[in-house]
Structure formats: C-alpha cells, structure tokens
Amino acid sequence: MLRQSLMALSRSEQVKNTIEAVPGTSGIVARFVAGDSTAHAVRASADLAGRGLRISLDHLGEDTVDREQADASVRAYLELFDALVDAGLAASAEASVKLSAVGQALGPDGGRIALDNARRICQAALDAGTTVTLDMEDHTTTDSTLAVLAELRQDFSQTGAVVQAYLRRTVADCAGLATGGSRVRLCKGAYDEPAGVAFQDKAEVDTSYVRCLKVLMAGDGYPMVATHDPRLIEIAGVLAQKHGRAPGDFEYQMLYGIRPTEQERLAGEGHTVRVYVPYGQQWYGYLMRRLAERPANVLFFARSLLTRG
C-alpha cells in the first residue's frame, strides 16, 4: 500500500512543489542525486572512481512529450561523454539511458525516434571509449525496449540490457539475453505494476530474483547484479563461484547514496562495483521511486525534512 501511494505521488506536481518549498530539501535530495548539471555528474564520478568504484550515469528525464525534449536529452548525453573524456573518466563511467527520455512515447513514430536517438548516444559513447545500458521502465515498454536493444547490438554489441525480477516474464527474458558478450543488469523493479504481470509479494520478488540470477550466472553473458540486499549479494557470490566466475566476470551495482560502505567493501575484495548515479533537474520521479523501493529510505527522508525544516 505504501509503495502504491508513493508511486502515485511521483506523478503529483503539487507534492513536488511542496517538497521543494521545505527548507533544506536540496541537501536531502543530494543524498540520492549527484546534482543538476554535467559538472556535478563528473564531480561525483571522479569521487567514486577515486574510491575504486565504477559508475553508470543517468541524465534524469522520462516520459518525454515532445521532440525538443528528446533532442535535449540526447545533447545532454553527448555533453556528458565529452566531459568524461576531458576528465579522464570515460573508462570508469558508462551511461544509462531511458528510451522514454529520447522519444519512445512520441506517437506512432516513437520507436523509430528513440532508436535513432539511442544510436547517436551509443556512437558518442563508443567514440569516447565507453558504453551504454538501456534502462527498463514499466511493463508496457518492455517489448519495444528489447526490440531497440536488439537493433543497437548489431552495431554496438556492448550495449547493456536491464531486466526486472518482479515481472513474471523475466526468467524467460534472461534466458534469451544470457548470451556471449551480452551485459545484463538484474534489478528488482521500481514501477507500480498490476498483479497479472508482476509479483506483488516481497518474498515472491526475491525468489524470482534468485531464479533469474541462476539463469544469468549459468549463461555466457556478463551479469550485473543490481541489489542492496545482503542476502541476495551473498547468493550472487555463491552462484558466481559455482559457475566458475571470478571477480571481474560479473559485477555488483548499487544506487548512489545507498550502502556506500558496502560498495567499498565489495570493491576492496576485488569485485567490480558500479554505482548508478542520477543527475539533472528532473529528480522528483526518481526520488519517489527510491522511497517506494525501501521503507528505510522513507524514514530517512521524513526525518531529514523534519530536522532541516
């Protein structure tokens, strides 16, 4: 119920304006979002890279409603790659791209627009010496996102995929994606989905996550284990060892601002750890999904608002 309420609030401009009006909100948001600009993103990346971590940068913006917005998102990524090269960080940082931010929802031609824009971003990433992972969004876009991914991989084979364990279809998707050279990020999922397509109970989602993880670890691709759950992290390590995967043959991924000590612990043990770093002005929807995922985040945010307010 809490999760559904928070997901509904993520679409409320009134609640967003109320939160922004509370003194000190910007400092709280900075716990989860690197900042508004490319410069902020690069600064956060340099700090993380200096601690032995890798980075996946997400320029926040989704559900783009016009072509101008989509083009602006593309320009933001091109600017990001130039800045990463200038800072010597391109080898440590990739980009995460939501197709809805680059035109996927722009009517009948949305798929083609998103594909063309994603190609521009992938080419810029390749020129910079890095790569792209296509973020997954709500279940209505899963098929179109995987179709764009298949097209992109013909020219940009390192383009990463994301699958969400709470969707009932995901085990089958993992089997199709766990091929040689394929990079696949497995996360739990952060959208409010109907019971017909997604598991609703936490235990069921966790069980699905492990089933998907088994498929990815047994496959020929490169699993990217996106979780903060200590038990799932431990299971991932056991499965990796079972299938002969050494550190570097898979990676852990966590969100910016969540469990930083654990991130550094795993990196210190020789594992590749990538931190998902969002930046940009469209932070509100992202923040609300993070609160919906973990009750501890809700308590942190509320306590911070009360303290700073």
C-alpha positions in Angstrom: 0.0 0.0 0.0 2.8 2.4 0.9 4.6 1.6 -2.3 1.5 2.2 -4.4 0.9 5.5 -2.6 4.4 6.7 -3.3 4.2 5.7 -6.9 1.0 7.7 -7.2 2.7 10.7 -5.6 5.6 10.5 -8.0 3.2 11.9 -10.6 1.9 14.8 -8.4 3.2 18.2 -9.3 1.6 19.6 -6.2 3.5 17.3 -3.9 6.7 18.0 -5.8 6.2 21.7 -5.3 5.5 21.2 -1.6 8.7 19.2 -1.0 10.8 21.7 -2.9 9.4 24.5 -0.7 10.7 22.8 2.5 14.0 24.4 3.7 17.0 22.2 3.2 15.3 19.9 0.6 18.2 20.3 -1.8 20.6 18.9 0.7 18.4 15.9 1.2 17.9 15.2 -2.5 21.7 15.4 -2.8 21.9 12.1 -0.8 20.4 10.3 -3.9 21.1 12.6 -6.8 24.5 13.9 -7.8 23.3 17.4 -8.9 21.7 19.3 -11.6 24.5 19.6 -14.2 27.1 17.7 -16.2 29.7 19.2 -14.0 28.0 17.8 -10.9 27.8 14.4 -12.5 31.5 14.4 -13.4 32.5 15.6 -9.9 30.5 12.7 -8.3 32.1 10.3 -10.8 35.6 11.4 -10.0 34.9 10.9 -6.3 33.6 7.4 -6.8 36.3 6.4 -9.2 38.9 7.6 -6.7 37.4 5.0 -4.3 37.8 2.2 -6.7 34.2 2.2 -8.0 32.7 2.4 -11.4 29.8 4.5 -12.5 26.6 4.4 -14.6 25.3 7.9 -15.2 21.6 8.6 -15.8 20.5 12.0 -17.0 17.1 12.2 -15.4 14.2 12.7 -17.6 11.5 10.3 -18.8 8.0 10.3 -20.4 9.2 12.9 -22.9 6.2 14.6 -24.6 7.8 16.4 -27.5 10.7 16.1 -29.9 12.5 19.1 -28.5 12.7 17.4 -25.1 14.0 14.2 -26.7 16.7 16.1 -28.6 17.7 17.9 -25.4 18.2 14.6 -23.6 20.4 13.4 -26.5 22.5 16.6 -26.2 22.9 16.1 -22.5 24.5 12.7 -23.0 26.8 13.9 -25.8 27.9 16.7 -23.5 28.4 14.1 -20.7 30.7 11.9 -22.8 32.8 14.9 -23.8 33.2 15.9 -20.2 34.1 12.4 -19.1 36.8 12.2 -21.7 38.2 15.6 -20.6 38.2 14.4 -17.0 39.9 11.1 -17.9 36.9 9.2 -16.6 35.4 7.5 -19.7 36.9 4.1 -18.9 35.2 4.2 -15.4 31.8 5.5 -16.3 29.1 4.4 -18.7 25.6 5.9 -19.4 22.2 4.6 -18.5 19.5 5.7 -21.0 15.8 5.6 -20.7 14.2 5.3 -24.1 11.2 7.3 -22.9 13.6 10.2 -22.4 14.7 10.1 -26.0 11.3 9.8 -27.8 9.9 6.3 -27.2 6.4 7.7 -26.3 6.2 10.2 -29.2 3.3 8.7 -31.0 3.4 6.1 -33.8 7.0 7.1 -34.7 8.2 7.0 -31.1 10.1 3.7 -31.5 12.0 4.9 -34.6 12.8 8.2 -32.9 14.0 6.5 -29.8 16.1 4.1 -31.8 17.7 6.9 -33.9 18.5 8.9 -30.8 19.8 5.9 -29.0 22.1 5.2 -31.9 23.5 8.7 -31.6 24.2 8.2 -27.9 25.8 4.8 -28.4 28.0 6.1 -31.2 29.1 9.0 -29.0 29.8 6.5 -26.1 31.9 4.3 -28.5 33.9 7.3 -29.6 34.5 8.3 -26.0 35.7 4.8 -25.1 32.7 3.8 -23.0 29.2 2.2 -23.5 25.5 2.5 -22.7 23.0 0.4 -20.8 19.3 0.8 -21.8 17.2 1.2 -18.7 13.9 -0.7 -18.4 10.7 1.1 -17.5 7.2 0.0 -16.9 6.0 -3.3 -18.4 4.2 -1.7 -21.4 7.5 -0.7 -22.8 9.4 -4.0 -22.3 9.0 -5.5 -25.7 9.8 -2.2 -27.6 12.8 -1.7 -25.4 14.1 -5.2 -26.1 13.5 -4.6 -29.8 15.5 -1.4 -29.8 18.3 -3.2 -27.8 18.5 -5.9 -30.5 18.8 -3.3 -33.2 21.5 -1.4 -31.3 23.5 -4.5 -30.6 24.0 -5.1 -34.3 26.4 -2.1 -34.3 27.1 -1.6 -30.6 27.5 -5.1 -29.2 28.3 -3.9 -25.7 25.0 -2.1 -25.2 23.7 -3.3 -21.8 20.2 -4.6 -21.1 18.1 -4.3 -17.9 15.6 -6.8 -16.7 13.3 -6.6 -13.7 12.8 -9.5 -11.4 9.3 -8.6 -10.3 7.9 -9.2 -13.8 6.7 -12.7 -14.3 8.2 -12.8 -17.8 11.7 -12.0 -16.7 13.1 -15.5 -16.3 12.4 -16.2 -19.9 13.9 -12.8 -20.9 17.0 -13.7 -19.0 17.4 -17.0 -20.9 17.2 -15.1 -24.2 19.7 -12.4 -23.1 22.3 -14.6 -21.4 24.4 -15.0 -24.5 28.1 -14.4 -25.2 29.1 -10.7 -25.0 25.7 -9.7 -23.5 25.7 -7.4 -20.5 22.5 -7.8 -18.4 21.6 -5.8 -15.3 19.2 -7.6 -13.0 17.2 -5.4 -10.6 14.0 -5.9 -8.7 11.9 -3.3 -10.4 10.5 0.1 -9.3 7.3 0.7 -11.1 3.7 0.1 -9.9 2.7 -2.9 -11.9 -0.5 -5.0 -12.0 -0.6 -8.4 -10.4 -1.2 -10.1 -13.7 2.3 -9.2 -14.9 4.3 -8.7 -11.8 4.8 -10.4 -8.4 3.4 -8.3 -5.6 4.8 -10.0 -2.5 8.4 -9.2 -1.5 9.2 -12.9 -0.9 8.0 -13.8 -4.4 10.1 -11.0 -5.9 13.2 -12.2 -4.1 12.5 -15.8 -5.2 12.2 -14.6 -8.8 15.4 -12.6 -8.5 17.3 -15.7 -7.5 15.7 -17.7 -10.3 16.8 -15.0 -12.8 20.2 -14.8 -11.2 20.8 -18.5 -11.7 20.0 -18.2 -15.4 22.3 -15.3 -15.9 25.2 -16.8 -13.9 24.9 -20.1 -15.8 24.8 -18.3 -19.2 27.6 -16.9 -21.4 26.9 -13.2 -20.8 28.1 -10.7 -18.2 25.7 -10.4 -15.2 25.3 -7.1 -13.4 23.8 -7.8 -10.0 21.8 -4.7 -9.0 20.7 -5.1 -5.4 21.4 -3.7 -1.9 20.0 -6.8 -0.2 22.8 -8.5 1.8 21.2 -11.9 1.3 21.0 -11.6 -2.4 24.5 -10.3 -2.6 25.7 -13.4 -0.8 23.7 -15.6 -3.0 25.1 -13.9 -6.1 28.6 -14.6 -4.8 27.8 -18.3 -4.2 26.3 -18.7 -7.7 29.2 -16.9 -9.3 31.6 -19.3 -7.6 29.5 -22.3 -8.6 29.7 -21.4 -12.2 33.4 -20.6 -12.2 33.0 -16.8 -12.4 35.9 -14.9 -10.9 35.7 -11.3 -9.7 35.6 -9.3 -13.0 33.4 -11.9 -14.7 30.3 -10.2 -13.2 29.6 -7.0 -11.2 27.6 -5.7 -8.4 25.6 -2.5 -8.9 24.1 -0.2 -6.3 22.4 3.2 -6.2 24.2 6.4 -5.4 23.9 7.3 -1.7 22.7 3.8 -0.6 25.0 1.5 1.3 28.3 3.3 0.3 30.3 1.3 2.9 29.1 -2.0 1.4 30.1 -0.7 -2.1 33.6 0.0 -0.9 33.8 -3.4 1.0 32.9 -5.4 -2.2 35.3 -3.3 -4.3 38.0 -3.9 -1.7 37.5 -7.6 -2.1 38.4 -7.3 -5.8 34.8 -7.2 -7.2 33.7 -4.8 -9.8 31.1 -2.5 -8.2 29.2 0.1 -10.3 27.3 2.9 -8.7 24.1 4.2 -10.5 24.4 8.0 -10.4 21.4 10.1 -11.5 21.8 13.8 -12.2 19.7 16.6 -13.7 16.8 18.7 -12.8 14.1 16.0 -13.2 14.9 14.4 -9.9 11.4 14.1 -8.3 10.1 11.0 -10.0 13.4 9.2 -9.5 13.4 10.1 -5.8 9.8 8.9 -5.2 10.6 5.5 -6.8 13.7 5.2 -4.5 11.4 5.9 -1.5 8.9 3.3 -2.8 11.5 0.6 -3.0 12.8 0.8 0.6 10.8 1.8 3.7 14.2 2.8 5.3 14.5 5.5 2.6 11.1 6.9 3.5 12.1 7.2 7.2 15.4 8.8 6.2 13.7 11.4 4.0 11.0 12.2 6.5 13.5 12.5 9.4 15.7 14.8 7.3 12.7 17.0 6.3 11.7 17.4 9.9 15.2 18.1 11.1 16.0 20.6 8.4 12.6 22.2 8.2 
